[in-house]
Amino acid sequence: MSAALDYALRVTRELGLSGESSCVEDVKPLRVYVAVDGSLPDHSGDVALLWTEGLGWAIAVEDGAELVVVARLGGPAEPSPRTVARWVRDQQTAKGPAHEVDRPLRRRTG
């Protein structure tokens, strides 16, 4: 898990975030949740960056108790932190293409 945690921390730092509002689930598949400052065009709710081992990165917005994935980053599951940060910023300014997804993810509590 330390490699996944290190990777998540590098992405968090590249986004200029402290990592205070993030968590790593250490069950297989490993998952990372990072709260992101700002908003997304055409979406209300807080923004989160999600990473799932083997699947890669997605951006979600909070809708009550659910996280609704609105975009996925194509390509490798572990792109460079700079690539992830650029993609997030492009999504926030509507400059980049997004792979739209309509399946909500349940937020884990506890």
C-alpha positions, -999 to +999 in steps of 0.1 A: +000+000+000+029+024+006+035+028-032-002+037-038-001+061-008+031+077-021+015+080-056-017+096-042+004+120-021+024+131-052-008+138-071-023+157-042+008+179-040+008+185-077-027+198-073-015+221-046-036+204-019-026+195+016-041+161+016-061+168+048-094+159+031-083+126+015-082+090+024-069+057+012-088+024+015-063-003+021-085-032+009-081-046-026-085-029-049-068+000-033-088+033-036-080+069-030-104+098-023-091+134-026-114+164-020-106+190-047-109+228-043-132+245-068-161+233-089-169+218-123-189+236-150-224+222-153-222+203-120-232+214-085-217+198-054-183+194-040-156+179-062-136+147-055-108+130-073-110+092-071-084+066-079-089+029-081-060+005-084-060-009-120-087+015-132-072+049-127-086+083-120-121+097-121-137+130-111-169+129-091-193+154-076-211+148-043-248+144-045-261+139-010-245+106+003-234+095-032-204+104-053-215+106-090-186+101-114-187+127-142-154+121-159-127+095-162-091+100-173-082+076-201-048+060-206-027+042-180-041+036-145-011+055-130-003+085-151+022+111-139+009+134-111+014+163-135-009+147-161-035+141-135-033+177-122-035+191-157-066+169-165-083+181-133-077+217-140-089+213-176-121+197-163-126+226-139-123+251-168-141+229-194-110+228-216-106+190-217-127+162-230-144+141-204-156+105-206-190+109-192-203+082-168-237+080-153-232+053-126-232+067-090-208+054-065-218+050-029-197+070-005-183+049+023-189+063+058-172+055+090 
